[in-house]
Amino acid sequence: MDIAFDRDHIWHPYTSTLNPLTCYPVSRAEGMHLYLEDGTALLDGMSSWWAAIHGYNHPALNQAVTDQLGKMSHVMFGGITHDPAINLCKKLVAMTPAPLEKVFLCDSGSISVEVALKMALQYWHAKGQPKSTFLTLRHGYHGDSFAAMSVTDPDNSMHKLYKGFLPEHIFADSPECGFYDEWNEADISDFKHKLETNLDKIAAVILEPIVQGAGGMRIYHPIYLKRVRELCDEHSVLLICDEIATGFGRTGKLFACEHAGISPDIMCLGKALTGGYMTMAATIATKHVADTVCSGEAGCFMHGPTFMGNPLASAVANASLQLLIDTPWQDKVLGIEKHLSDMLPELNDLDCVKDVRWLGAIGVVETHQSVNVETIQKHFVKAGVWIRPFGRLVYIMPPYDMNNVQLKQLVDAIKNALMAQM
Ligand SMILES: *Cc1c(COP(=O)(O)O)cnc(C)c1O
């Protein structure tokens, strides 16, 4: 592989052209493994950022893409419809919590957040009470496009770089009570205060339910989310749940909001939607939200990407959801959770470790100091695993088929790498 060309000319996520870090050449992937060019197998702890929940090169998903390829790869979605999109949306309406039923297919997670925020703005505009501020949580992550970034943690996403261009929204303290902690009612007080003192301008609350992902891998108490829903209901504020990372079983429920027994007015989905095959996302709204949006001055929802409802992506998403439904995904995810809960606590004994936490098929080790990604990555590759930490967070979210022996290999690799490095 022409690694030199890559280093000289290709940007990778969050990288510098002045100081390009090592990139490992992967030539194929199969099941639970990525294969380097030299044949080295790396056990995958990342599911390619939450997406590849069924593992790689899956026969059923390959078949779905191949079958669709022979019919049509893409047609415009304006004025045209097709079975792959219809079948996918039928599944999404059936799987998501009850009042969600109007599906908007789009390109990526960030765009599904843009779409959700635009829906909320058009909703209030249509009601003749324009509001354009969003209330969200510190340590959140909602994507890299501008509106998504504006509701992402101000420090993590470097708001000061874009000051003057980014709209300013309201950030409540992020929840302190962990998922398994005893609930403390004081945890919701900052959120409640910020909501109640800004009611005249808040269009919607947007948050990641139960697990805050890229903004800190924080796993919080379901009652926090329950209180958020109650407060939104009490004050007629829309609730947007960003389930892009948590959706499709990752936390042990099909959608993380089910842990709190709530459903949002608008839900964002992405990442695992296509089983990690292609980029595609969806924003799903209640009939009330959708119909209100469309009763406004514009007479429609003002968004329509070129590749909306792409048939190849729809077909593979459809196959991925069918595979999920047809397999005992919950047993697998809860099995992973059980094994993580057996193995992770002993990592607390390491001096460099501040906290360990887990939920469903997510395991997190938080260190006191930032890890050196370049050196720890080298250690992981030597140990035959693929784990990509950031900052003070070393975390795994493996494909659901990972067995206990493999999980132990991941956790042992983390332990050994931390002992060697810190
Ligand atoms: C990854 C992620 C996004 C952004 O999705 P992209 O497909 O990278 O644009 C938004 N919200 C959450 C919670 C995510 O984890």
The ligand as an ORCA input file, in Angstrom:
! r2SCAN-3c Opt
* xyz 0 1
  C     -21.158      9.736     15.515
  C     -22.234     10.544     16.099
  C     -22.820     11.603     15.387
  C     -22.340     12.035     14.020
  O     -22.498     11.050     13.053
  P     -21.626     11.124     11.694
  O     -22.160      9.978     10.891
  O     -20.200     10.972     12.102
  O     -21.911     12.437     11.062
  C     -23.848     12.288     15.998
  N     -24.292     11.965     17.228
  C     -23.759     10.950     17.934
  C     -24.307     10.619     19.275
  C     -22.711     10.213     17.408
  O     -22.164      9.215     18.130
*
